[in-house]
Amino acid sequence: MSMDAEPSPDTPPPPGDAGDARPRLALVGAAGEPVSPEDQRDRWMVAVARDQDREAFAGLFRHFAPKLKAWLWKTGSSPAEAEELAQDAFVMLWRKAVQFDPARASVGAWLFTIARNLRIDRRRAIHDSWTSLDDAEAQAVADAGCGQEEALSRRQHDERVRTAMSGLTQDQRTLVRLSFYEDMSHARIAAELKLPLGTVKTRLRRAAACLRNLLEECKP
Amino acid sequence: MQTVIRHHPDDALLLAHAGRSLATGPALLVETHLEACARCRQVVLDFERVGGGLLEAEAGAPVDDGALQAVLARLDGPVARPPPPIVRPKPPLPAGSNWPRALRHCRISGWRPMGPGMRWSRVSVPHDPQANVLLLRIGAGKCLPQHTHTGTELTQVLYGAFDDGRSVFDAGDFDEADTDILHQPVVQAQGECICLASVDGRLLFDSWIARWASAVVGL
């Protein structure tokens, strides 16, 4: 990550440019070897946390903000709320950057959780939900008992998730998506799929158990 | 608290919790369980990773012109600190046990009698008055009247142990009982039992005394 680069918040590329690579943030590692886009995002995140690097922040924003907005929009927010929440999530990412641990989660997974909590907070219109818990305490709870985590790299975790998701049947993937990612109640899923509620619950339980088993099996 | 927890929330509940899509009552119950259970914290962490993968696969919607500048301009702005969570006073618990952190912003009424050796307490969640969450404190060897549910009942054992004929549930254990389960929890003779419960629908007790009690308590 170039350290001598002046932060240049005034000269971002034209809006709508979703490209990750800017000239000064070439996809090349220290020894000149190519860096995968995922590793690049991790590096950007580390640069944000360690050096308050605005270039790296802009790189993350260009990659993730449109995705985050699309997901928020699709899952019930108005376009205006989706835009606002996506922006708020990035302000939160900047402020909580030191808490990011690349060994635990991808930037995407972390942003997803931040955005979802922001939306829950907004809907509750109060601030005593878990996102506002004292950060150190929340971290302590999260860390307790997750010791074996550290042995796996983030990349291995991402690989696990991909393998596990691809091990589900198409129907199971749809159920996981609907209930987890698209924020649909069991009743709505049942209506959508024209299935009895009990059937949806049983299948969802099976899909979730299958996903957990696959995630466990994929541990190297 | 037992070191090995034998009864966990099912995977669909943990998945929904990881996606933050549970209603207030069930979310509170799962959160309380997670405080006690490293195994389930691990599962939730794994499920949260799935969210990152799904987000990564998203095609994306164009953000507003100037969104990046707007965000960059806010980075050095004053941090609006949310007010610290209000920790509300709680009624006493048996020596050696503590209230779960998940409940600290909740209002918990004092213990009220609901039958011989049985007390209960209403747990009010400030942001969701509709959430039907309560605490049951049942004396050693006592049994709750046999009952079934109109909806799902989630229970997390905070202290002591009960046996409902299907299994023994110790401190740290989680139970989910659906409409098809008719059960009569019996508290073990060694000591009283305190459970946190979230009820979706009403409990249906079989005896008229219990029906009366449930009407008074509002279960």
Interface residues (C-beta under 8 A of the other chain):
Chain A: P9 D10 P12 P15 G16 A18 R54 F57 A58 F61 R62 F64 A65 P66 K67 L68 K69 A70 W71 W73 P79 A82 E83 A86 Q87 F90 V91 W94 R95 R104 A105 S106 V107 G108 A109 W110 L111 F112 T113 R116 N117 I120 R124 A125 I126 H127 D128 S129 W130 S132 L133 D134 E137 V141 A142 A144 G145 C146 Q148 E149 H157 D158 R160 V161 R162 A164 M165 V176 R177 S179 F180 Y181 D183 M184 S185 K201 L204 R205 A207 A208 A209 L211 R212 L215
Chain B: D10 D11 A12 L14 L15 A16 A18 G19 R20 S21 E31 L34 E35 A38 R41 Q42 V43 L45 D46 F47 E48 R49 V50 G51 G52 G53 L54 L55 E56 E58 A59 G60 A61 P62 V63 D64 D65 G66 A67 L68 Q69 A70 V71 L72 A73 R74 L75 V79 P82 P83 P84 P85 I86 R101 A102 H105 P126 H127 D128
